Amino acid sequence: MTIPVVHPPSAEEFRRRYVQTRTPVILAGAIQSWPALSSWTPLYLKHRVGEVIVSVETHATPIFCPNTNWNAFPCEQMMLREYIDRISAGPSDKWHYAAQVPLAETLPALLTDIRQPDFHRPQTNKIAFWVGAKGTGTHLHYDPYDNIMAVVRGTKRFVLFRPGQFGRLYPYPAFSRWGHFSQVDVNAPDLARFPRYARAEPITCVVSAGQALYLPHGWWHYVVNEDLTIAVNFFYRISFLRRLTLPMLRFRIVALYKRWSKLRSAFPARRAPAAAPTMSSECPGSLEGRRDD
């Protein structure tokens, strides 16, 4: 299977051909009307919203993946212009990724530069902003929302797997922070540990500036930025009946586990003196599960 590339259809055709059948599609020219497509350069972002403090994930490797101590992705708080300067300078001893930044809450000045897709207008759960250096990305995972990922600058490469290949992708235990992530490294799969992965069927596609990928809920995806990439994605709630499938119920277990873990860890913190660290234990966007890049 290859992911089709089409021009944005009518809302009715999009719903019938792609949403109802849960079929991914790349939409060419989907954001041609966005002012962001011509204006969003690193320099523009530094001048327009560079003083805004954002949560930036940090990691030892460029692909942000589950860690062995089961903690969330560690996060640093920094001004957006400082972050852009860091990733523009090239790799250091630590990788940074401004991933899934809530656009309306954190960078509302940029909302006038984008538009809601005309071809898909159900209830939007969240609009997220992404800026990542070349080579950064996210480990193989799935999400509980329909997603439209619009690339404003740069290129993203996706490796996709159908929802029905769940058993070949070895998710982490449901009662863990990473229950919606695969244990398999798609770049170097360990077939001795994960033999069923040999029968998995990856689908690779590339989404370039000006294009958008519609990714239905439950589709597994590994994502890497091929260049310094700026993107926006829209998360959409799914119907109640679709939430009753096994992967979606499993995700709810993961989300409840995360909330319980955060609540449990908060009690010792109340007895400790208040502090103002620059590093937080987890990024705000990570609570509902990383992610949709």
N, C-alpha and C positions, 0 to 999 in steps of 0.2 A: 504493500500500500504506500502511496505517496500522498502528501497533504496537498489538496488542490489549492490553486491560487486563482481567486476570482475578484471581480470588482464588486463593491458592496451592493447586494440586491435590495429589494424592498423588504420591509420589516416582516411581511407575511411570508415571503419566500424564504427569508433567512430562518424564521421560526420553523417552517415546515421542513426545509432541507437539512438544517444543521442542528438546531436546538432540540427538536423532537427526536432526532436520530442520534444525538450525542456524537456528532461528527466534527472533528477539528477542521478548520479552514483558515487559510491566509487571505486577508482582504487587502488587495492592492489599492493604493490611493485612499485608504480609509480615513486618513487624517489630513488630506490636502487642504482643508479649510482651516486648519489650526494655525494661528499665528506662531505657536511654539515651533512648528516645523522649520521656519526660517530664522527664528530668533534665539532658540535655546542652544546657545554655545556655552562652554564653561565660563567664558568671560562675562556673558550676559547674566548667568546665574549668580556669579560673584557680585556683580554690580546691583542686581535687582533684589536678591534675597541672601546675599553673602553673610550678613550679620546674624542671621537666624541660627539658633542652636538646634542641631539635629542629633538624633541617636544614630551612631555609626557602629555596625557590627565589626568585630575584630576576630581574626583567626590566624592560625599558624600556616595555613595553606590557602591558595586562592579559591578552591572550591569549598564553600562553607557546608560542612557536613556534621553529622552527630558526633559528639565526643564521648569518650569512654567513661567519664564521670557523671554522665546524664544531665549535666547542667545545660541551661539555655545558652544561646550564643552570647558571649560577653559583649558589652556595649560601652562605647565611649561617647561622651557628650562633647561636641565641638561645633564651632561656627562652620557653616556650609563652605565658606570661602577657604577656610583652613583645610577642610577635607578635600576640596577640589585641588588645592595646591599639593597635598600629599599624594594623591593618586596620579596627578600629572607628572610628578617627579620620578615615578617608577617604583618598582618593588623595594621594600625595606625588610627588616626582620619580622614584620608583622603586616598582614593584609587587612585592608579596610573595605567595607561595603556599606553604602547608604542604601539600604534595601527596605522596601515596603514602608516608606515614610508616609504617614497619613497626610495627604495633600491639603485637604480642607482645614484640618486642625493646625498643621505645622507651617505650611507654605501657602496660605490663602491668596497671596498676591499673584500666584501663578495660575489660579483658576481661570482668569480671563483669557489665558493663552490656549486653552483647550476647549473641546466641545464634547458633550455626550454623544455617543454614536447614534445616528438616526435610524440605523437598521436593527437596533436592539435596545429596547427601552423598558425592561422590567425594573423592579425595585433594585436600586444599587445599594449594596451593602457597604462598600468602601471604595475610595479612589486612592491609589498608592503611587508614590513617586520613587523612581530608582535612578541612581547614578553609580556606575561601577567601572573600575579600571579594566583594561584588556586582560583576559584570562580569569577574571573572577566569575563566580557563578554559584549555583546551588545544587547540592546532591539530589539524587533521584528521590522523588516524593509525590504524593497526590494531595489534592485539596477538596474541601466540601462545597465549593462554590463554582459556578460557571465564571469564566475569566476571559476578558479581552485584554491582551497585552499589546499596546501600541508603542512602537519604537520611533522615537523622535530623532535620535542621532545615534550613529553606530550600527551594530549588527548583533543579534542574539542567535545562537545556535541551540536548538532544542533536540533532545532525544526523547521520543514519546513511546509509551507502551499502552495498549488498550487496557481498560479496567479488568477485563476478563483474564488477564495474565497475573493477577494478584498472587497466586500460589507459586509462580516462578520467580518472583521478585523479593521474596524473603523480608517482609516488613519486620521491624523491631516489635517487641511485645506491646500489646495494646495498652497495658497498664504501665506506661512509661511516657516520658516526654516526647519520644521519637517514634511513636506508634504509626505515624503516617509516612515514615521514611523507610527506604529500602536499606538493607545491610550490604547490598552489592555495590561495588565500585564499577560503574559502567565502562570506565577506561581501562581497568585491569581486573576483570572479574576472577575471583578465586573459585574455580569450578570444583575443586576438591571439597570446599565448604558448602558451596551453593550449586550442586549439580543440575538442578532443574532450570537454572538460568540459561543453560546451553540451549534450551528449547524456547526461550523468550524471543520475541520478534520486535526489535527496535525499529522505529520510524524516525529518521532524521530530517529536520527541515531548518531552514535559515530564514529569519525575519529581519528585513533591512529597514532603514529609515523610511518613513512614509507608509509602512505596512503595519497591519495588526493581525495577531493570531487569536482566533476564537478557540479556547480550550475548555471543553465541557468538564464538569465536576467528575472526579474519580479517575481521570486519565493521569497516569504516572508521567512525570517529566523531569529530566535533567537539563539544566540550562547553563550556558557559559557565554560571557560577553566576548565577542571576537575583536572588539575595539573598545575604546572608552565609550560607554553607551549610556544614553539617557532615555528613559522610558516612563510610561504611565500605564497603569493597568486598572481596570474596572472589575470589581468582584460583584457577582449577582447572586442573590438568594435563589435557592431552588425550591420546588414545590414540596409540600409535606410528604407526599407519597414517595418522592425520590429520596427523601432523607431516611427512608426505612430500609434501604439496601444495606447489605452487610458492611461495605467499606465506609459508608456514611455513618452508620451506627458505631462502628469502630472508632471513627474520628471523634465522635462525641465523647467516647470513653477517654480518649487521649486529652481532649480539652478539659474534661472534669478533673482528670488526674493533675493537669498543670495548675488548675485553680486551687485544688486541695494542697498541692505542694507549696504554692505561693503563700496560701493562708497559714500553713503550718510553719513556714520559715519566718513569717512576720512576727510571731509572738516573741522570740528572743530579741528581735530588733527593737521592740517596744521597751524592753528593759535596759537596752544599751543607750549610751549617750548619742544624741543626734550628731550626724556628721554631714559634710558636703563633699563627697568624693566625686572625681571626674569619671570614674568607672562605675557602671551599674551592672547588676547581676544579669539582666536580660533586657533586650530591646522591647519597647512597647508593642511593636507589631508581632512579636513572636508568641504572644499568649495563645492566639487562636491557631498557632501552628504554622511554621515556616514551611512552604510558602508558595507564592505564585509569581515567578519572576518574569 
